[in-house]
Amino acid sequence: MPESYRQDVRDLALFADMDQVNFESLMRGSYVQNFPPRIDLITEGDSPDFLHVVVSGAVDLFSSWNGRETSMATVRPVSTFILAATIKDAPYLMSARTLEKSRIILLPSEDVRQVFEKDGAFARAIVTELSQCYRAVVKNTKDLKLRTSLERLANYLLRQMGRTGSSAFDLLMEKRRLASFLGMTPENLSRAFKGLEPYGVRVDGNHIKITDTEELMRFAKPSPLIDDHST
């Protein structure tokens, strides 16, 4: 594995404090692979052979049931998926596919579990990351259960505005995936965008412009206990 990729892994909070000998042991069986867009990486229900680290590109985590499919999350560099299945040695609860050309490091799950057993710093980092993931799931559940589709879209747009630092930005995903992520149909998403026009939201294709931030915030009522994913 090229040294630059090893450093990408080492710089992640998950691996930053672990013993160098254990890190080298973990890297020994790992490798880097390039994937084109729309390639399935893992399938829900399968055993977790590898912990994946996305170093370039983007990966869609999704789930299917009874002929229906929903987008769960988008993984961007540099970050891992799906850690819980690897540590528990349990079946994947989500599938994953590339959204664009992606470079991914694969760490054998058995090696990850072995190092987890003997490296205290690594174990603590894993507990911290899984705790953060749990909190993110709780916030997402609150978003879905406590808000209308219009309120979910409004708060999503406010989060994207905060991420970009601009009131004009492009959506990071196609509208069909965004609808799935927000728990609505594409038709409902289109109606929701129109419903937000009185609150200062202008849409041109995938480009969003918020002309009245205060009015949109008054309607959306953002809460750090739902919308702040850093806590």
N, C-alpha and C positions, 0 to 999 in steps of 0.2 A: 504494500500500500504506500503511495506517495506520502512523504513526510507532511505536506500541507494538509492532507485529509486527516492524518493522525492528529494533527494539532487542532483541527476543527472539532474532533471528538473530545480531545483533552480539554478544550476551552468550555465545553458544556458544563453547566453546574453539576450535572449528574456524575461527571467523571473528574472534575477539577481537583478534588481533594484526596482522591484515592491513592494508595501507595503505588509508586512507579513500577515496582516489580509486578504487582497485580495488574496494572494497566497494560504492561507489555504482554503479560499472559493473555489478557483479553483480546489484544490486538493480533496475537499470533495466528488465530484461526479466522480472522475477519478478512473481508475483501470488498472491493469497490466495483459497482456495476452501473452501467449506463442503460437507461430505459427510454424508449420513445413514448410519445403521448398515448393515452388510452390503453395502457397495458395493466392487466390485473397483477397485483403483487401478492396479495394474500386473500383468502376467502374465509368468511365467517364460518365457524364450525371446525376449521382445520386446526391442527396442533401448531404451536408457535415454535418453529424451527430457528427463527432468527429474530433478533431485535434490530429494527431498521433505523438508520440515521439519515435524514434527508440533508444533503449538502448543497444541492442545487435543484431548481425546478419547483414542483408543487405536487402534492398527493391528496386525493380526495378519500376520506374515510366515509363509508356508506353502509347501509344495511338494507336487507330485502326480506319481505315476508308476504306470502299469499299473493304474489304477482305485483306487489307494490314495492317501491324503493324510495329511500330517503337519504339525503346527504347529512352526515353527522358533524363533520369538521373538515377543515383544510389544513394540511401540515405544510409549513414552509421552512426554508433553511434558517438556521441549522437546528434541527430538533429531532426527537425520536418518536416512534410509534411501534407497536402498542405495548407499553412497558408492563402493564398489569398481567397480561396473558403470559408474557415471558417469565416473570417472577413466580407466578402461581402455577406455571406449566399447565394452563387450562386452555380450552379452545378459544379462538378468536371470537369476540362478540361483534366485530365489524369486519368488513372487507375493505380493501384499499386498491386504488388504481392511480396511475399517473395522470395528471391533468395536462402536463406539458413535458418536454424532454427533461429528464431528471437523472441526477447522479445520487446513488444511494449506497451507503456503507451497510453491510450486513454482518452483524455480530452473532455468532452461534449462541442460542439461548442457554444451552447447557453450560457454556463457559461463563455467561453472565450470572447464572445461578450459583456456580461454584465460587466465583469471586464475591458475590453477595454474602455467602456464608462466612467468609474469612476476613473481609475488609470492612471495618466498622464505619469508616468515613463514607465508603460507597453505599453501605446499607442505609446510613442516615440520609444521604442524598436521595436515595430511592424513596424512602418514606416521605420526605419533603415533596418530591415531585408527584407521588401518588396522592398525597393530601391536596395538593394544588389541583390535580385533575378531578378529585372528588368534589371540591368546592366549585369548580367550573361546571360540573354536571348539575349540582344543586341550583346554581344560578340559571343555567339554561332551562331547567325544569320549571323554575319560578317564572321565567320569561314566557314559556309556553302556556303555563296554566293560569297565570294571573293577568295576562294582557290580551287584548284583542289583537287581531291580525294587523290592524292599522297602527296600534301602539307598538307592536313588535317591530314593524318596518321603520317607524319613526325613530325608535331608539337605536336600531341597527345603523341608520343613516347618521345619527349623532355620533355613534362610536367611530364610524368611518371618517367623519369629519375631524374628530379628535386625533385619529391615527395619522391622517394626512396633514393636519394643521391648516387645512384650507376648506372654505365653504363650497368649493367647486372641485369635484374629483370624479374619477371613473370607478365603476363597480369592479371589484376584484374577481367576480364570477359571473357567468352568464345568468340571465334572469330565471331560467328554468331551475338551475341549481340553487339560486337564492331563494326561490319560492319553496323548494324542498327543505332547505335549511331552516327557514322561518315557519315551517309547518303549515303551508298553504298551497293551493294549486296555482299554476301560472296565471289562470284567469283571475283568481282572487288577488294575486300580486299586482296585476295590471290595474284592477279597480282600486287597490290600496294606494298605488302611486297617484292616481287621480284624486283619491280622497284626501291626500296630503297637500294638494295644490293650494287650498286656502291657508295653509300654515307655512307657505313659503318654499315648497319643494318644486323644482322644475326638472323635468326629465327629457333628455334628448338622446335616444338610444341607450347606451350604457353610461352616458355622462350625466352626473347629478350636480345641480346647483341649488344651494340653500340660500334664499334671498332674505329670510327673516328668522334668524337663529333663535331669538328670544321667543317668538311665537311658537316655533316648533318645540322648544323645550317646555313651554307652558303646557302644550298638549301632551307631550311624551312623558313628562315627569320622570326623568332618568333617576335611577337609584344606584349608589355605589354597591349596595348589597345584591344587585343583579347585574349591573353593567360594567363594573370595574373588575376586569379579569386579572388585575395585578395583585389583588388582595386575597 
